[in-house]
Amino acid sequence: MEEIIRSQFPEVVEFEILLTQEGVMPVLTLRIEFSPSIGEGQYKELGSRLKEKLKIRSNLTFEIEIIKPGGLPRYTLKSSRFKDLTKK
């Protein structure tokens, strides 16, 4: 995911991936924070393009959640960006 996002979507400042469970189905959510220079009018189109690229490259379907600039923590390790919320 890191390679796809960083190489093809320079507008993304930070991101994290959440794994949750809805009934028996796992759900992957990609939370993304765009650069403040990107207008909110572009969020939906960029999110759709990113979702499509990830589906093509990984065969995984992500829900996309757009977070306002400054809303995500800054991660230094790739593994910190993935949060498995299915474990209790």
Residue pairs with C-beta under 8 A, 6 or more apart in sequence:
1 15
1 17
1 30
1 54
1 58
2 78
2 81
4 53
4 54
4 57
4 58
5 12
5 15
5 32
5 50
6 12
8 53
9 46
9 49
9 50
9 53
10 35
11 34
11 35
11 38
11 42
11 46
12 32
12 33
12 34
12 35
12 50
13 33
13 34
13 35
13 69
14 32
14 33
14 72
14 73
14 74
14 75
15 30
15 31
15 32
15 33
15 72
15 81
16 30
16 31
16 72
16 73
16 75
16 81
16 82
16 83
17 28
17 29
17 30
17 31
17 62
17 81
17 82
17 83
18 28
18 29
18 31
18 83
18 85
19 26
19 27
19 28
19 82
19 83
19 84
19 85
19 86
20 26
20 27
20 29
20 85
20 86
21 27
21 85
21 86
26 86
27 63
28 60
28 61
28 62
28 63
29 62
29 63
29 64
29 65
30 50
30 51
30 54
30 62
30 63
30 64
30 65
31 65
31 66
31 67
31 72
32 47
32 50
32 64
32 65
32 66
32 67
33 66
33 67
33 68
33 69
33 70
33 71
33 72
34 42
34 43
34 46
34 66
34 69
35 69
36 69
38 46
43 66
47 64
47 66
48 64
50 64
51 61
51 62
51 64
54 60
54 62
55 61
55 62
75 81
